[in-house]
Amino acid sequence: MKIAIVVLFCAASVTAILVANTSRPTPFASLRYEADGDPDTGKVSVEVHQDEKGKIVSGKVSAFGRAFTLPAEKLHSHPGDRWAGIMVWQNTGMFGRTLFVRLDSHEWHALVEIDPAGSIKVSRRERKNA
């Protein structure tokens, strides 16, 4: 199976997209992403581990010169549907700086928003194209 890895760098964002198969993604057991980032975020790293049932057992993000623990209990996948893709990007705009981490499975996605003050917001949605 081919794994597509696309890394895009723009003046205002750091983006990583890791997906194995768009029709039925291959789940990961653990994933680590690192980038030099930019002056707004500094070095960025994301590390996520999940068990064989799709439960996130640990997640960490480093950005803005700080370390953040992802709320694993809010990132669990739907039973039988494990996380298989991740996207990481940041945005700097009129409302401040935010780092985004999106986890994708075949049926769900979870979006984590982290700001430099340490606020972490998680939203989950069912994918419409599942």
N, C-alpha and C positions, 0 to 999 in steps of 0.2 A: 504494500500500500504506500502510495506517495504521500508525504507530509508537506503541506505548503507552509512556508514560513516567510512572512512579509514584514519587513521593518521599514517604516517610513519616518523621516525626520523633516520637520518643517520649522520655520522660525518660531512658531507659537506652540508647537506640540511635539511630544514624543509618542510614537505609536508603535505598538507591536501587535501583530495579529498571528496567532498560532492556531491553526485548525487542520485536522487530519482529513476529514471527508465531509463535504457539505450535506450530503444526503443522509448519512448515518455516521456521525463523528466517532472516532476512536477515542475512548476515555483515557485520561492520564492518571497515573498513580501519584506523581509529584511533578511539579513544574517550577522552574526558576527563571525569571527574566531579569536582566540587568541592562541599564543604559546610562550613559554619562549625563543624560538630561540636559537641562539648559540653566541659565542663571536663575530662573524662577523656581525650579524644582530642585536643582542640584542633582546629584546622582540618584537614580531611581532603581529600586529592586523590588520584585514581587515574588513571593514564594508561597505555593499552595500545595497541600497534600490532601488526598482523599482516599477513603477505604474502598473496598471492592463493591460496596453498596451505594457509592456516590456521596457518602457523607464527608464533608470537609472536616478533617481532624485538626488541621492547623493552617493558619494563613498569616503572613507577615508582609508588610509593605514598609519600605524605607524611602522617604522623600522629604523635601523641605528641611533636610538636616535632622530629621527625627525618625523614630521607629514607631510603627503602628501595628497593633494586632487586629486582624480581621475578625469580626464576630461570627465565628464558625456556625453557631446555632441558627443564624439568619441566612446562611449560604447553602443549606442542605438542598440536594437535588430531589426531584420527584422520585418515589420508589422505582427502582429498576432503570433509572435514566441518569447516567453519570455525566459529570462535567467533562467536556472534551476540547473546549477552545477558550482562549483568553485574549482580550484586547486591553491595551494600556495606552492612555493618552492624557494630556493635561491641557487645561485651558486657562488663559489669562485674559480677563476682560473687565468690564466695568463693575462686576460683582466680586472681583478678587481672583485668587488663584485656586484651582481645583484640580486634583489628580483623579482620574476615573479608571477603574478596573472593572471590566465586564467579563463574567464567566458565562460560557454558552454550553448548553447541552442540546440534544435533539428537540426537546419539548419546552425548555425553559431558558431564561437568561436572568442573571442577577447583576445589577449595577451597583458598584460601591463608589461613593464620592467621598474624597478626603480633602480637607482644607488644611492650610498650614497651622491653624490654631488647634487642630486635633479632632475636629468634628468629623464623625464617620456616619454616613447615611447609606442604608442599603434598601434597594427596591428590587422586587422580583416580578417577572411577568412571564406569562405563557407565550411561547412563540406562535405567531399567527400562521407561519409557513410550515409548521411541524406536520 
